[in-house]
Amino acid sequence: MAWRTPALAAEALDEGAVVKPECLQRTGSFKLRGAYNTVAQIDPDARAGGVCAGSSGNHAQAVALAARLHGVGAVILMPTDAAESKVAGTLALGAQVIRYDRYTEDREVLLAALAEARGLPVVHPYDDPRVMAGAGTLALELLEDAPGLQTLVVPVGGGGCIAGCATAADGRVRVVGVEPEAGDDVRRSLAAGERVRIDVPRTIADGLQIPTPGMHTFDVIRERVDEIVTVSDDEIVDAMRWAFETLKLVVEPSGAVGLAAVRAGRVSGECAGVVVTGGNVGLDRFRSLTA
């Protein structure tokens, strides 16, 4: 199961600011919360032959561990340009990895075909109520540990984390999502009043390279999230460097977007709870980005 991660005071960020470091979670990201919750709820007979998923890395490792903890195998679709540290982590947890080109192939189509061909239940990375509910537990923990928070700042990819967190917060705080500038599909979708699809974004935030919000997550975001803001890749790198030097945390680009938004003034950091969703970045990549 997932660990309860601490709430870290971040006075250097702003007065009353608190960071939720899911980079310290098992498998290095918040994803285990939703993956474990989902695998646990799949009928044992249905999951006996294993489970499958598609992911650039964090969900892949989470599903691999969740499957192993339930005594079954996992088959994961991962893009050819996935971080090798994430691929290695997934393989080390016993999963089979199948590669695909995220820029020319549709992961959802490939995943559906894989699930049908092998008879495996899918553990979706975000568009599943069980995944959203699992992710929401981090918000419950944070609001218990830091009851004075006024804002919750959450990275947004497919929307599973922010949908779960906003549901768990239940109107007690303002909820702000953060996307990379190149991948603002959720912000565009909210402006259009319907899900918008963009090209797979080119950004260092590999975990947020989603072209359209999930069908289920978008409904929750539209109802419960107050605002979506964006940050540049340069601002993400600045936040990674700041987290390392100030909080002593190694944060991957996707996990740093909330910190980037506060540091860039897109969101007030006063009494804000900032979710750091993951820290799965290899030494060479971290060094090349932050040097």
Backbone hydrogen bonds, N-H to C=O, Kabsch-Sander energy under -0.5 kcal/mol:
donor,donor_aa,acceptor,acceptor_aa,energy
5,T,3,W,-0.8
8,L,6,P,-0.6
8,L,19,V,-3.0
9,A,7,A,-0.5
10,A,17,A,-2.6
13,L,10,A,-1.9
14,D,10,A,-1.5
17,A,14,D,-1.9
18,V,272,A,-2.9
19,V,8,L,-2.9
20,K,274,V,-2.7
22,E,20,K,-1.6
22,E,276,V,-1.8
24,L,21,P,-2.0
25,Q,22,E,-1.4
28,G,25,Q,-2.5
29,S,26,R,-0.9
30,F,277,T,-2.1
32,L,29,S,-0.9
33,R,30,F,-1.9
34,G,30,F,-0.6
35,A,31,K,-2.4
36,Y,32,L,-2.7
37,N,33,R,-1.5
38,T,34,G,-2.1
39,V,35,A,-2.6
40,A,36,Y,-2.5
41,Q,37,N,-0.9
41,Q,38,T,-0.7
42,I,38,T,-0.8
42,I,39,V,-0.9
46,A,43,D,-0.6
47,R,43,D,-1.9
48,A,45,D,-0.5
50,G,47,R,-2.0
51,V,73,G,-1.8
52,C,121,P,-2.3
53,A,75,V,-1.8
55,S,77,L,-2.9
61,Q,57,G,-2.1
62,A,58,N,-2.0
63,V,59,H,-2.9
64,A,60,A,-2.2
65,L,61,Q,-2.2
66,A,62,A,-2.8
67,A,63,V,-2.9
68,R,64,A,-2.0
69,L,65,L,-2.7
70,H,66,A,-1.0
70,H,67,A,-0.7
71,G,68,R,-1.6
72,V,67,A,-2.6
75,V,51,V,-2.1
76,I,96,Q,-3.2
77,L,53,A,-2.8
78,M,76,I,-0.6
78,M,98,I,-2.7
80,T,100,Y,-2.7
82,A,79,P,-1.9
86,K,83,A,-0.9
87,V,83,A,-2.0
88,A,84,E,-2.8
89,G,85,S,-1.8
90,T,86,K,-2.0
91,L,87,V,-2.5
92,A,88,A,-2.4
93,L,89,G,-0.9
94,G,91,L,-2.0
95,A,90,T,-1.6
96,Q,74,A,-2.7
98,I,76,I,-2.9
100,Y,78,M,-1.4
102,R,100,Y,-0.7
104,T,101,D,-0.9
105,E,101,D,-2.2
107,R,105,E,-0.7
110,L,106,D,-2.3
111,L,107,R,-2.8
112,A,108,E,-2.2
113,A,109,V,-2.1
114,L,110,L,-2.3
115,A,111,L,-2.7
116,E,112,A,-2.1
117,A,113,A,-2.6
118,R,114,L,-2.2
119,G,115,A,-1.2
120,L,115,A,-1.5
123,V,52,C,-2.8
124,H,122,V,-0.8
128,D,126,Y,-1.7
131,V,128,D,-0.6
132,M,128,D,-2.5
133,A,129,P,-2.5
134,G,130,R,-1.8
135,A,131,V,-2.3
136,G,132,M,-2.1
137,T,133,A,-0.6
137,T,134,G,-1.1
138,L,135,A,-1.6
139,A,135,A,-0.5
139,A,136,G,-0.5
140,L,136,G,-1.7
141,E,137,T,-2.2
142,L,138,L,-2.3
143,L,139,A,-2.7
144,E,140,L,-1.6
145,D,141,E,-2.5
146,A,142,L,-2.3
149,L,146,A,-1.6
150,Q,271,C,-3.5
151,T,271,C,-1.5
152,L,174,R,-3.2
153,V,273,G,-3.0
154,V,152,L,-0.5
154,V,176,V,-2.6
156,V,178,V,-2.6
163,A,159,G,-2.3
164,G,160,G,-2.0
165,C,161,C,-2.7
166,A,162,I,-2.8
167,T,163,A,-1.8
168,A,164,G,-2.3
169,A,165,C,-2.5
170,D,166,A,-1.5
171,G,166,A,-0.5
172,R,169,A,-1.9
174,R,150,Q,-2.8
176,V,152,L,-3.0
176,V,174,R,-0.5
177,G,227,E,-2.9
178,V,154,V,-2.0
179,E,229,V,-2.4
181,E,231,V,-2.7
183,G,180,P,-1.5
184,D,181,E,-0.6
188,R,184,D,-2.4
189,S,185,D,-2.2
190,L,186,V,-2.5
191,A,187,R,-1.9
192,A,188,R,-2.1
193,G,189,S,-1.5
194,E,189,S,-1.3
198,I,211,P,-2.4
203,T,201,P,-0.9
206,D,204,I,-2.0
208,L,205,A,-2.0
209,Q,206,D,-1.1
210,I,208,L,-1.8
214,G,158,G,-2.0
218,F,214,G,-2.3
219,D,215,M,-1.1
220,V,216,H,-1.4
221,I,217,T,-2.9
222,R,218,F,-2.8
223,E,219,D,-1.2
224,R,220,V,-2.8
225,V,221,I,-2.3
226,D,175,V,-1.9
227,E,175,V,-1.3
229,V,177,G,-2.7
231,V,179,E,-1.7
236,I,232,S,-1.8
237,V,233,D,-2.3
238,D,234,D,-2.2
239,A,235,E,-1.9
240,M,236,I,-2.2
241,R,237,V,-2.5
242,W,238,D,-2.5
243,A,239,A,-2.6
244,F,240,M,-2.0
245,E,241,R,-2.5
246,T,242,W,-2.9
247,L,242,W,-0.6
247,L,243,A,-1.0
248,K,243,A,-0.7
249,L,243,A,-2.0
251,V,249,L,-0.7
252,E,278,G,-1.6
256,A,252,E,-1.0
256,A,253,P,-1.0
257,V,254,S,-0.8
260,A,256,A,-2.5
261,A,257,V,-2.2
262,V,258,G,-1.8
263,R,259,L,-2.7
264,A,260,A,-2.1
265,G,262,V,-1.2
266,R,261,A,-2.3
267,V,261,A,-1.2
271,C,15,E,-2.5
272,A,269,G,-1.6
273,G,151,T,-3.1
274,V,18,V,-3.1
274,V,272,A,-0.7
275,V,153,V,-2.8
275,V,273,G,-0.6
276,V,20,K,-2.5
276,V,274,V,-0.6
277,T,275,V,-0.8
279,G,28,G,-2.5
281,V,279,G,-1.7
286,F,282,G,-2.8
287,R,283,L,-2.7
288,S,284,D,-2.3
289,L,285,R,-2.3
290,T,286,F,-2.2
291,A,287,R,-1.6
